[in-house]
Amino acid sequence: MLSDILWIIAVTCYSAAAAAFLWSAGTFSTKATTAKAVAAAGLLVHAALMVLLGFELGRVPLTNLRESLLFVGWAVMAFFLATRSTRRPAVLGAAAALICAALVVSASVAPGSTCRFVLPVLRSRWSVVHVAASLGGYAGFALAFAAGALYCVNDSLLKNKRVGRWQTALPSLDTLDRFAYKMVALGFPLFTLGVVTGSMWAQSAWGTYWSWDPKETWSLVTWLVYAAYLHVRVFLGRRGKFANRLLLIGFACTLITFLGVSLFAGGLHSYTR
Amino acid sequence: MHLVVVGLNHKTAPVETREQLSIEESRLPQALNDLTARAQISESVILSTCNRTEVYACCASSDHDQRIAEWLGSYCNLAPQRYAPYLYFLHEREAAAHLFRVASGIDSMVTGEDQILGQVKTAYSIARKVRSTGAVLNYLFHHAISVGKRVRTETAIGRGAFSVGSAAARLAESIFDNLAECTVMVVGAGKMAEQTVLNLAGAGAKHILVANRSRSHAADLAQRCGGRPVDFGDLEAVLPSADIVIASTSAREPIIKQPMLRRAISARRGRPMFVIDIAVPRNVDPSAASLDGVFLYNIDDLQAVVEKDKNARKAEIERAEIIIGEELERFFQQYRARQAVPVISAMRSKFEAIRQAEINKLKRRFPELTSEQMEAIEAMTRSMVSKICHDPTLRIKDYLASDKPPVDVNVLCELFGICPDAANSEEGSKQ
């Protein structure tokens, strides 16, 4: 089947891109042009795969866990490639490509009905915006997490004077800090839009804007953590380790919101119907 | 044709001898002309730096190396016993390998340093200008320069810090995105501080402040590194604006104390600060290292980075040697293949000359031949010559390009009764 082939090509491209990024990190190349080109090829194939799935199913492929993971992976790479290139982008690129590959692979084994039928409650004009915006937000947060984690690693290496070959390949603290901020600045508005359209949809489907189901509660928590990060960064002007640690907490909340609640807690939002 | 290197370097000779045998750049053209005239060698390049003086030459036989050594001593007015024990003589493959290593920075005192490649280029271009190089050395030096580049891009031999100053610059680039946006503050004005700040300026730093108890010293250093002096008394007030601080005063106790840095970092709202303490005794309170966002490196820490990078570069030598081995193989294969060119062209021109002579004889004996008949004879003889030459041409190429030629060039020349030297030098001057 064509979609199977596209699936394999996309994963291959992302894995090859990750290897190429790591290679250019190891050889201290400043641009990583080849790796970016391979990743971009993966992104195109990935997009074609989602369009094909949409045609096969006769609906927007954003309803179940499989399709969600696929979309988040696509958004991660799209966001990474769309940001103006930073100095020494190789390690960040490798992180993005690995996240992407992991998401696409897990999408291929994740439960997801290939059913053309969609529950009536999921049929709403809000639904597409709600799902796409939330997932876009998650993608931004994932990249911000990668940069924040690398920040903490680089900070501790520099602090402990362990400045060998691999430390040299890491992007500078400044670069990581700015990249993480950009990603939250992109992800937060999307996520906010997701929450708002979600409550609109809830009003039209369930008759109430907010019903404190686990997904809603956790997305509020996630929203608050990233709001705190932005306040720390923008209004207090604080950068550095504190802000970047908030990103790690924020991403833990994101994971609970995106996957934890759906897989384990059940509730109205469960993917595992 | 025989490749030879005669020379000495920092490993074989003490500095006094190196000084006496070094030849300034401005005297090189004259020296090369003198060498060509007196030692009777066909091609030569002289590479003379503070760590080495070497003569690369292409000569008719291997015993010409002694002539080069004698010339070197007499040119520099040095008795043979004063320099002869330090000389090395390398031939053919070893000679080419040596130049490749030199260009790659493997033979340098500081492994992987960059300057030597530029010095090789300069030495070659000077020799080329005075026309002391020919086909062989042109080809060898072009190849060596590209090997030097390849080794530096494909291995990490040229990377990392070569000095305390460059270690500081490399760490600064690990913390800050763009040194041009950073403010560097120098406290004190020692030699080491100057070296460090110049390295940072080389990496792009533009805003440089110099604070010293002596205003005139501060102004001096500020002028040399393109910065501006600030009052020593304003140190605490200026500190928060500094992204990189270099402390290098002769104070007996810390002048930058932990609370001072804590206030600075909180005024900077967590923006990191790189504090370089190259003073002994130390100028910055060591307990400041635990502050979040402060990266404090003292002279030993930086020295350790230099040492580590040095070892990392040494570890790359093996990889560089593999590349050099590959390139040597390539060089000699192409070099041998090029040897065939003058032999073949000499053989062909000899046959052509015979053909012309016979045609002329024929014309004299049979003046009644029509132009149509003459054309037919021309065409027939030309085709005969080219058919006779076809197989030997291919064989000569094959023989000379192979690793162990079954036939010596000289044997081939004798066989056809030709002397390719004339053709060879003609090709050399064409290049």
Interface residues (C-beta under 8 A of the other chain):
Chain A: T27 F28 T86 R87 N154 D155 L158 K159 K161 V163 G164 R165 Q167 T168 L170 S172 L173 D174 T175 R178 L236 G237 R238 R239 G240 K241 F242 A243
Chain B: E154 A156 R159 G160 R170 L171 E173 S174 I175 F176 D177 N178 R269 G270 R271 P272 A289 D292 G293 F295 Y297 D301 A304 V305 K308 A312
